[in-house]
Amino acid sequence: MSRGPREIVTPFRPIPLDVPAGLAPNEFFNSPENLRDLVQNNGLLRNREELVLYRKALGHSTEFDCSIIYDTSKRILNPLGRPVRRPQVPLPVRRVWNRMNQIIIEEMLRRYPDPDEALVMAGEASLDATWPLTSPGVPSIRMLHNHFIVFPMEPLRAAPMADPSNPNLTDGGQHSLFQAHMRDVYRRFFDEALELRILQTVHTSESRLSLTGYPEGLPCWEIKGGVSALGNIEFWREYDEILKGFIDFYRTFFSQVSSRNAEILADVYFPSQVEGVLLFDNAFLRTAKRVRDRCLTDAAYASSIRWEPAFKQLIYRHDSGRLMLTISQNSIGNAITELLGVVVKRVPDRAAYEAREQALIERLLEVRRLLIDADLGEGIATQQWGAE
């Protein structure tokens, strides 16, 4: 079987959406009004930490697909002022969020124990607060959220190849500025800045999925101890360290793009490694110069720069059954699934979606029951399901 990215078709039920006159859809999507509608129609559970579990109405998979969002829309009305990265989330909220992640991932792996039969992933997406709300392709909910997805392998194997030049394929070997020009210093910075016990660096050949060949070129770590490690607070501390390292690299690089020989940012997490590894590396600074020079002469390119970190951080099960972790910058319009070489083409098809809907809801309600039993929230009633 040929290896390469796959494109699958996922049906959805068309959702009537009345966007008020004068508003762009993206502006409405980030309003408290729309988020209230999301909870009323698709909400499964919420807790006092403002974390909401909900069914993805326009999802990626009809097998298993749900999200947790940090819904601060009623408390923080300015969409640009909402938390978009884990370090901005209060520690008590993170602690609850980590436990919710652990329970949902455990249930996914329990329900789908065979990697030959199901691709299991749990990804976290951050939206850069400098993106204009009306930019095409900016995702519809401008808040930090996790996404839990399962794809049956049989239809993935039967799916046609995706276009490898699709810009949404966040493939470090093809589309990543970091990997294309600064690969060595990128990885060296992670190795020198981070002290990890549970996360162990793995080579690209060990982390790729045999079907798609992805992730390609992205830094990857094996989660030693597998799913049991998710119940260890040390794992979640290391998970945050990976993110902090990524944020330091991203912000330091674009500070050098913005201003030649800029001072070290005052609030970096690893100042010694930023100074000793990044700001004394010729490839790093040469690439910053290349990007800066182009910004001065290419207005469209300069407008596309995202000056603050946007990321996707993904836990996934490898063919071998091992759990892996990877991280990538977040391109406008791309999806977590594309880190693993899965391009989802959503098509409106009410009948096809409704044929699979009841089984999907039953799986999600079982996850909700586990979370309620663990004192992680209260059920939400909708027209399709009750609060218990």
C-alpha positions as CSV (number, residue, x, y, z in Angstrom):
1,M,0.0,0.0,0.0
2,S,1.3,3.4,-1.0
3,R,2.3,5.7,1.9
4,G,1.0,9.3,1.9
5,P,-1.6,11.7,3.3
6,R,-5.2,10.6,2.9
7,E,-8.4,12.6,2.3
8,I,-11.6,11.4,3.8
9,V,-15.2,12.6,3.4
10,T,-17.1,13.3,6.6
11,P,-20.8,14.1,6.5
12,F,-22.5,16.7,8.7
13,R,-26.0,17.9,9.2
14,P,-26.4,21.5,7.9
15,I,-26.8,23.9,10.7
16,P,-29.0,26.9,10.1
17,L,-27.1,30.0,11.2
18,D,-28.3,33.5,11.0
19,V,-25.4,35.9,11.2
20,P,-26.6,39.4,12.0
21,A,-26.4,41.9,9.2
22,G,-23.1,43.7,9.1
23,L,-21.1,41.0,10.9
24,A,-18.6,38.7,9.3
25,P,-19.2,35.0,10.3
26,N,-16.0,34.9,12.2
27,E,-17.0,37.8,14.3
28,F,-20.3,36.2,15.2
29,F,-18.7,32.8,15.9
30,N,-16.7,34.4,18.7
31,S,-19.6,36.2,20.3
32,P,-21.2,35.1,23.6
33,E,-24.4,34.6,21.7
34,N,-23.0,32.0,19.4
35,L,-21.2,30.2,22.2
36,R,-24.4,30.0,24.2
37,D,-26.0,28.4,21.1
38,L,-23.1,25.9,21.0
39,V,-23.8,24.8,24.6
40,Q,-27.5,24.7,24.2
41,N,-27.4,22.5,21.0
42,N,-24.3,20.4,21.5
43,G,-23.2,20.9,25.2
44,L,-22.5,17.7,27.1
45,L,-20.9,18.9,30.4
46,R,-19.7,22.0,32.1
47,N,-18.0,22.8,35.4
48,R,-17.2,25.7,37.7
49,E,-13.8,26.1,36.1
50,E,-15.6,27.2,32.8
51,L,-14.6,24.1,30.9
52,V,-17.3,22.8,28.6
53,L,-17.4,19.4,26.9
54,Y,-19.4,19.5,23.7
55,R,-20.2,17.4,20.6
56,K,-18.6,18.8,17.4
57,A,-21.5,19.6,15.1
58,L,-19.1,20.2,12.2
59,G,-16.7,17.5,13.2
60,H,-13.9,15.5,11.6
61,S,-15.2,12.0,12.5
62,T,-18.6,10.5,13.0
63,E,-16.9,7.7,15.0
64,F,-15.8,9.7,18.0
65,D,-15.4,13.5,18.0
66,C,-15.8,16.0,20.9
67,S,-14.0,19.0,22.4
68,I,-13.3,20.7,25.6
69,I,-13.3,24.5,25.5
70,Y,-12.2,27.0,28.1
71,D,-15.4,29.2,27.7
72,T,-14.5,32.6,29.1
73,S,-16.9,34.3,26.7
74,K,-19.3,35.6,29.5
75,R,-16.5,36.8,31.8
76,I,-14.1,38.2,29.1
77,L,-16.1,39.9,26.4
78,N,-13.1,41.0,24.3
79,P,-12.2,38.0,22.1
80,L,-8.6,39.2,21.9
81,G,-8.3,39.2,25.6
82,R,-9.2,35.5,26.2
83,P,-6.6,32.9,27.1
84,V,-5.2,31.2,24.0
85,R,-2.3,29.3,25.5
86,R,-2.1,26.9,28.5
87,P,0.3,29.1,30.5
88,Q,-2.4,31.8,30.5
89,V,-4.8,29.4,32.2
90,P,-5.0,29.4,36.0
91,L,-3.3,26.4,37.6
92,P,-6.5,25.1,39.3
93,V,-8.3,25.1,35.9
94,R,-5.3,23.4,34.2
95,R,-5.4,20.7,36.9
96,V,-9.0,19.9,36.2
97,W,-8.5,20.1,32.5
98,N,-5.6,17.6,32.8
99,R,-7.8,15.1,34.6
100,M,-10.5,15.5,32.0
101,N,-8.0,14.8,29.3
102,Q,-6.7,11.8,31.1
103,I,-10.2,10.2,31.5
104,I,-11.2,10.9,27.9
105,I,-8.0,9.5,26.4
106,E,-8.2,6.5,28.7
107,E,-11.8,5.8,27.5
108,M,-10.8,6.3,23.8
109,L,-8.0,3.7,24.2
110,R,-10.2,1.3,26.2
111,R,-12.9,1.5,23.5
112,Y,-10.4,1.3,20.6
113,P,-7.6,-1.0,21.9
114,D,-6.2,-2.0,18.5
115,P,-4.0,0.5,16.5
116,D,-4.7,-1.5,13.4
117,E,-8.4,-0.7,13.7
118,A,-8.5,2.9,14.9
119,L,-6.4,6.1,14.8
120,V,-6.7,7.8,18.2
121,M,-5.7,11.4,18.8
122,A,-6.2,14.2,21.3
123,G,-5.0,17.6,20.2
124,E,-4.9,21.1,21.7
125,A,-5.2,24.2,19.5
126,S,-4.2,27.7,20.3
127,L,-5.4,30.7,18.3
128,D,-3.0,33.6,18.0
129,A,-4.6,36.7,19.6
130,T,-3.1,38.9,16.9
131,W,-5.1,37.3,14.1
132,P,-7.8,39.7,12.8
133,L,-11.2,38.3,13.6
134,T,-12.2,38.6,10.0
135,S,-9.2,36.8,8.5
136,P,-10.3,34.0,6.2
137,G,-9.9,30.6,7.7
138,V,-9.5,31.7,11.3
139,P,-11.2,28.9,13.3
140,S,-14.6,29.6,14.6
141,I,-14.0,29.6,18.4
142,R,-11.3,32.0,19.5
143,M,-10.4,30.2,22.8
144,L,-8.1,27.5,23.9
145,H,-9.7,24.1,23.2
146,N,-8.9,20.4,23.1
147,H,-10.2,18.0,20.4
148,F,-10.6,14.2,20.8
149,I,-11.0,12.3,17.6
150,V,-11.0,8.6,16.5
151,F,-10.9,7.5,12.9
152,P,-11.5,3.9,11.9
153,M,-8.5,2.7,10.0
154,E,-10.4,0.7,7.3
155,P,-11.9,3.8,5.6
156,L,-8.6,5.6,6.0
157,R,-6.8,2.9,4.1
158,A,-9.4,3.0,1.4
159,A,-9.4,6.8,1.1
160,P,-7.7,8.4,-1.9
161,M,-4.4,10.2,-1.5
162,A,-4.5,13.8,-0.5
163,D,-2.6,16.4,-2.4
164,P,0.8,16.6,-0.6
165,S,1.1,20.3,-1.5
166,N,-2.1,21.1,0.4
167,P,-1.0,24.0,2.6
168,N,-3.2,22.7,5.4
169,L,-0.9,19.7,5.8
170,T,1.1,21.1,8.7
171,D,4.1,19.0,7.7
172,G,7.4,20.1,9.2
173,G,9.3,18.8,6.2
174,Q,7.3,20.8,3.6
175,H,5.6,23.8,5.1
176,S,7.4,24.7,8.3
177,L,9.7,27.6,8.4
178,F,11.4,26.3,11.5
179,Q,12.0,22.8,10.0
180,A,13.0,24.0,6.5
181,H,15.7,26.5,7.7
182,M,16.4,25.9,11.4
183,R,15.9,22.2,12.0
184,D,19.0,21.6,13.9
185,V,18.8,24.5,16.3
186,Y,15.1,23.9,16.8
187,R,15.8,20.4,18.1
188,R,18.9,21.4,20.0
189,F,17.0,24.1,21.8
190,F,14.4,21.6,23.0
191,D,17.1,19.2,24.1
192,E,19.1,21.8,26.1
193,A,16.2,23.8,27.5
194,L,14.0,20.9,28.7
195,E,14.6,18.3,31.5
196,L,12.3,15.5,30.7
197,R,11.8,12.1,32.4
198,I,8.5,10.8,31.0
199,L,8.8,12.3,27.5
200,Q,11.6,10.7,25.4
201,T,12.7,12.2,22.1
202,V,12.1,9.8,19.1
203,H,13.4,10.1,15.6
204,T,11.0,10.8,12.7
205,S,11.3,7.3,11.4
206,E,10.0,6.0,14.8
207,S,7.1,8.5,15.1
208,R,5.6,8.3,11.6
209,L,2.4,6.5,10.9
210,S,3.0,3.8,8.3
211,L,-0.1,4.7,6.4
212,T,0.4,8.4,5.9
213,G,4.1,9.0,6.7
214,Y,3.2,11.8,9.1
215,P,4.2,13.6,11.3
216,E,7.1,14.5,8.9
217,G,9.9,16.5,10.4
218,L,8.1,17.6,13.5
219,P,9.8,17.1,16.9
220,C,8.2,14.0,18.6
221,W,8.4,12.4,22.0
222,E,7.3,9.0,23.2
223,I,5.2,9.0,26.4
224,K,7.1,6.5,28.5
225,G,4.6,4.4,30.4
226,G,1.8,4.8,27.9
227,V,-1.6,5.7,29.1
228,S,-0.8,5.2,32.7
229,A,1.6,8.1,32.5
230,L,-1.4,10.4,31.9
231,G,-2.4,9.9,35.5
232,N,1.0,11.3,36.7
233,I,1.1,15.0,37.3
234,E,4.7,15.0,36.2
235,F,3.6,14.1,32.6
236,W,1.4,17.2,32.5
237,R,4.2,19.3,33.8
238,E,6.4,18.0,31.0
239,Y,3.6,18.6,28.5
240,D,3.6,22.2,29.6
241,E,7.4,22.4,29.3
242,I,7.2,21.3,25.7
243,L,4.8,24.1,25.0
244,K,6.9,26.7,26.9
245,G,9.9,25.7,24.8
246,F,7.9,26.1,21.6
247,I,6.6,29.5,22.7
248,D,10.2,30.7,23.6
249,F,11.5,29.6,20.2
250,Y,8.6,31.1,18.3
251,R,8.5,34.5,20.1
252,T,12.3,34.8,20.1
253,F,12.5,34.1,16.4
254,F,9.8,36.7,15.5
255,S,11.3,39.2,17.8
256,Q,14.4,39.0,15.7
257,V,12.4,39.2,12.5
258,S,10.7,42.4,13.9
259,S,13.8,44.1,15.1
260,R,17.4,43.2,14.2
261,N,19.5,42.1,17.2
262,A,16.5,42.6,19.6
263,E,17.0,42.2,23.3
264,I,15.9,38.9,24.9
265,L,12.2,39.1,25.7
266,A,11.7,39.8,29.4
267,D,9.2,37.0,30.0
268,V,10.8,34.0,28.3
269,Y,10.7,30.7,30.2
270,F,14.3,29.6,29.4
271,P,16.4,32.8,29.2
272,S,19.8,31.0,29.4
273,Q,19.0,28.7,26.5
274,V,17.5,31.5,24.5
275,E,20.7,33.5,24.8
276,G,23.2,30.6,24.5
277,V,21.5,28.5,21.9
278,L,19.2,30.7,19.8
279,L,20.8,34.1,19.8
280,F,24.2,32.7,19.1
281,D,23.1,30.5,16.2
282,N,23.9,31.7,12.7
283,A,21.2,29.7,11.0
284,F,18.5,31.1,13.4
285,L,19.6,34.7,12.8
286,R,20.2,34.3,9.1
287,T,16.6,33.0,8.7
288,A,15.2,35.9,10.7
289,K,17.0,38.3,8.4
290,R,15.6,36.5,5.3
291,V,12.0,36.8,6.7
292,R,12.6,40.4,7.8
293,D,14.0,41.4,4.3
294,R,11.0,39.9,2.6
295,C,8.5,41.7,5.0
296,L,10.1,45.0,3.9
297,T,9.3,44.5,0.2
298,D,6.3,42.1,0.2
299,A,3.1,43.6,1.8
300,A,1.0,40.4,1.5
301,Y,3.8,38.3,3.0
302,A,4.2,40.8,5.9
303,S,0.5,40.7,6.6
304,S,0.5,37.0,6.8
305,I,3.1,36.9,9.6
306,R,1.7,35.8,13.0
307,W,3.9,37.6,15.5
308,E,2.6,35.7,18.6
309,P,2.7,31.9,19.1
310,A,-0.1,29.8,17.7
311,F,0.3,26.1,18.1
312,K,-1.2,22.6,17.9
313,Q,0.0,20.1,20.4
314,L,-1.1,16.5,19.8
315,I,-1.1,13.2,21.7
316,Y,-1.6,10.3,19.3
317,R,-1.3,6.5,19.2
318,H,1.4,5.2,16.9
319,D,1.0,2.0,14.9
320,S,3.2,0.2,17.5
321,G,0.7,1.1,20.2
322,R,3.0,3.6,21.8
323,L,1.6,7.0,22.7
324,M,3.4,9.9,21.1
325,L,3.4,13.7,21.5
326,T,4.2,16.3,18.9
327,I,3.8,20.1,18.5
328,S,3.6,22.4,15.5
329,Q,2.9,26.0,14.7
330,N,-0.8,26.6,13.8
331,S,-1.4,27.7,10.2
332,I,-4.7,29.4,9.4
333,G,-7.2,27.0,8.2
334,N,-5.4,23.8,9.1
335,A,-6.7,21.0,11.5
336,I,-5.1,18.9,14.1
337,T,-5.8,15.8,12.0
338,E,-3.5,17.1,9.3
339,L,-0.5,16.8,11.6
340,L,-1.0,13.1,11.1
341,G,-1.6,13.4,7.3
342,V,-5.4,13.1,7.5
343,V,-7.3,15.8,5.4
344,V,-11.0,15.9,6.2
345,K,-13.4,17.1,3.5
346,R,-16.7,17.9,5.3
347,V,-19.8,17.6,3.1
348,P,-23.4,18.4,4.1
349,D,-25.4,15.1,4.1
350,R,-28.1,15.0,6.7
351,A,-29.1,11.3,6.0
352,A,-25.5,10.0,6.2
353,Y,-24.8,11.9,9.4
354,E,-28.0,10.9,11.1
355,A,-27.4,7.2,10.3
356,R,-24.3,7.4,12.5
357,E,-25.4,10.0,15.0
358,Q,-27.0,7.9,17.7
359,A,-24.0,5.6,18.1
360,L,-21.7,8.7,18.3
361,I,-23.9,10.3,20.9
362,E,-24.0,7.1,23.0
363,R,-20.1,7.1,23.0
364,L,-20.0,10.7,24.1
365,L,-22.6,10.3,26.8
366,E,-20.5,7.4,28.2
367,V,-17.5,9.8,28.4
368,R,-19.7,12.3,30.1
369,R,-20.8,9.8,32.7
370,L,-17.1,9.0,33.5
371,L,-16.4,12.7,34.0
372,I,-19.4,13.2,36.2
373,D,-18.4,10.2,38.3
374,A,-15.0,11.8,38.8
375,D,-16.6,15.1,40.0
376,L,-15.4,16.9,36.9
377,G,-18.7,18.6,36.0
378,E,-22.4,18.5,35.6
379,G,-24.4,17.3,32.6
380,I,-26.0,19.7,30.1
381,A,-29.4,18.9,28.7
382,T,-30.2,19.6,25.0
383,Q,-33.1,18.7,22.8
384,Q,-31.3,15.3,22.0
385,W,-30.1,14.3,25.5
386,G,-30.8,14.9,29.1
387,A,-28.5,16.2,31.8
388,E,-27.9,12.8,33.3
